[in-house]
């Protein structure tokens, strides 16, 4: 007897906002391939921007530079939309791409242009929350690119105020993470602990797997500072297993360095990278 197999296909209609929300949840869970699959073949400007976000998130965690062509591919759909918010978002994503590129191929000759572009993005922000995220990136650039570390907390504090007003867990996670870095450098272990524990809580509430792991690595730093090397190694060992399993190669390398005894909070020629393990989608930008 010959068996015949019949493939049945069902079409299910899902709103654009639901798809984009699912994509961002997948990105926060470090499921980059699945997120990209949901975005394939759609020329809507929101999907075009989401494809850029997905590429940036994937490449950041894999330690790669996102090609400029990825952002260029989104330009026609965004330009056709005439949407001021979408145009701003692409500019914002460009800043994030150029910032991330400095960790793979540092280029001091581009620092001034990056600061000017980030400042323009902040000044042209379409709302307060977007302004707060742009302020946060100005802090990152000061901290990790231009070497103006003393000016970074001012940007972070401005961003914290906005994050608290809008109950944005993702922005609270990031700003408290970096302010804790400064407290730790200043020798204020108690304030660093408070900020990093709060940041961990907000990362978990935001649903970011890599962010929560990155924060636990900083809690391992504090355990080592207290002389609890066994506890620090136990926690970092679990983080290494997680980051290895999900393919977060950048963070896995930092965790491995920590386990080898390196002070990841004070890299001699790559300052700040231990505090930039997380990449956050621009979900605030098009809600």
N, C-alpha and C positions, 0 to 999 in steps of 0.2 A: 504494500500500500504506500502510495506516495503522499507525504504530508505537505501541505501548503501553509506557509506562514504569511499572515497578513499584518502589515504594520498599520497601526491606528494612530493618527496624530490628532491631538486636541489643541485648539487655539484658545489661549486664556488671555484675556485683556487685563493688563495691570497698568495703573497710572504711572506717569513719568516720575512723580515724586516718590512713589513706592519703590521703583527700581533704583532711583538714586540713593534712597535711604538704605536699601539693601547693599548697594555697592559700597557705601561708606562704612557700613557695619562689617563687611568683608575686609575692607582695607584695615580697619582697626583691629581685626582679628588676624592680620597678616596673611590673608587668603588672596593673594594678588592675582593669581591666574583666574580664579572664579570671578573676581570683580571685573577683570578685563573681558571675560566671556559675556557678562551681562551687558556690556557697553558696545559690543561689536555691531557694526552695520547700521547705526543710527546717526543721522546728521543733525539732530537737534543741537543747538548751541550748548545747552546744559550737559548733554552727553559728551560733546566735544571737550568741554572743560573737565568733566569727570575723567575722561581718558587721560588728560594731562595729569590730573591728580594721581591716578592709579600708577602711571609711569613714574612719576616723581617718588611716590611712596615705595614702589618696588625697587627702584634704583638706589634710593637712599639706604635702605636696609641691606642691599647687596653690595654697597660700597662702590657704585658706578655713577657716572655722569649721565644724566638724561640728555640725549641729543637735542639740540635746538630745533631740529626738524619736527620733533614731537609737538612743541608749542606752535610752530609755524602751521602745522596741520589744522590747528584749531582756529586759526585766524579768520578764514573765510566765513565759517558759520557764525562766529562771534560778530564779525563786521556786518554781515547781512542782517543780523538781529537788530542792530541799532540800539541795543540794550546797554545803557550806561553802566549798569551793575555788572553785566557780563564782561564788558570791556575792561572795567576795573579789575575784575577777578583774574583775567588773563595777565594783566600787568603784575598783579600780586603773585601769581604763580611763577612768573618770570623772575621776580626777585628771589623767590624761594629756590628756584632752579639754580640761579647764579650763586646764591649763598652756599647751597649744597656742593656745587662744583669746586668751591675753594678747599674742600676737605680732600678732594681727590687730586686736583691739579692747582695748587695755590698759585695765584698770579697777582702780586702786589700792584701791578699796573692797572688792574681793573677795580681796585678797592674804592677809589673815588667815584667811579661811575655807579658802583653798587650802592653806595651811600646816597648818592643823589637820586637814584631811581627809587630806593626804599623810602626816602623822604617825600618824594612826589606821590608815591602810592599812599602814604599816610595822609598827606595834605588833601588828597582827592578822594578819600574814603567816603562811600555813599551813606554810611551810618556809623553810629558810635562803636558798635561791636567790631566792625571792619577796621575802624581807626585803632581800636585796642590791639587787634592782631598785628597791624602794621607797626605799632609801637613796640610790641614784643619782638618783632623781627629786627627793628633798629637796635634793640638791646642785644640780640644775638650777634649782629654784625659788629657792634662795639666790643663785645666780649671775645669773640672767636675769630674775627677777621682783621679789624683795624688796630687791635691792641689798645683800645681806649676803655679798658675794663672799669675804670672809676666812673664812667658815665653810664654804664649799662644799667645799674639798679634804678636809676631815675626812669628809664623806659619801662622796666619791669613793674615798678610800683604804679605807674600810670595804667599799664595793662591790667594789673590786679584790680584796680578800682573799677574798671569797666567790666571785668569778668565777674566780680561780686555783684555788680548792679544787674547783670544779665544772667546770673546763675549759670555761667558757662564752665562746666567741669573741665573741658579740654584746655581752655586758656588758664584756668586756675592751676591745673596740673603742671603746665609748662612754666608759668611764671614763678610758682612756689618752688619748683625744682631748681630754677636758676638762682633765685634769691637765696635758697638754701646753700647753693654752691658758694656764694659770696660770704654768707655767715660762717661756713666751714673754713674758708680761707682766712677769715678774720679771727679765727680761733674761738668762735662762739658755738661750741658744740651743742648746747641746749637749744638754741634758736635753730640751728641746722636740723636737729632731730625733729623739732616741731614742724618746720616747713616741709621736710622730706616725708614725714609720716602723713601730713595733710595732703601733700602732692600725690602720694601713693593712693590715698583714699579717692581723690578726685579722678585719678587715672582709671581706677577700677570702676567708678561710677560712669565714666565716659565709655567704658567698654574697650579700652585700648590694651591689647595683650602686650605689645612691645613696650608701651609706656609703663605698665605696671611692673614688668620685669626690670626695666631700666631703673625704676625707683627702688626696687628691692636690692639691686646692686649697690645703690648708694647707702641703703641701710646696712649692707654688709661692710661698706667702708667705715661706718660709724662703729660697728662691732669690732672691727680691727683696731680702730682708734682707742677703744676702751680696753684693749688687750685680750679680747675674746677671739683669738685666731681660729679656734675650732668652730665656733659659731659662724664666723665670717666665711670660712671655707665651706661649711655645710650649706649655707644659703647660696653662695656663689656657685657651688657645684650643681645645685638644682637649676639655677639660672642658665648655666652652661648647657645642661641637658635640654632645657626648653628652647633656648635660642638655636641650638644645633638642630633640633627637631623641626622648627618652623622655618629654617633657612635665613634667620636674621644674622647674617655673617658679620656685619659691622659690630653689633653688640656682642656676638659670640667671641670675637677677637678681643674686645675690651675685657670681657669676663675672664677669658683665658689669661690675659695679662695680669689681672688682679690675682688670680689663683697662683700665678707664678711669683707673686710678691711685689709687682709693680704698683706704684702709687698712681692710680689712674686719674686722680684729681689734679695732678700737677705734671702733665706731660711736658718735657722740656722744649720741644719745638713744634707742638701741635696742640697748644693750650686750648682747653675747653671742649675737646671732642668727646670726652667722657660724659659731658653734660648735654649732648645733642643726639642721643640715641633714638629719640622718638621723632616720627614724622607725622604731622596731623593734616588730614584733608581740609580743604577750604569750605567745610560744610556751612560755616556761618555766612559765606559770601553769596549764596544764592537761595537762601530760605525766604 
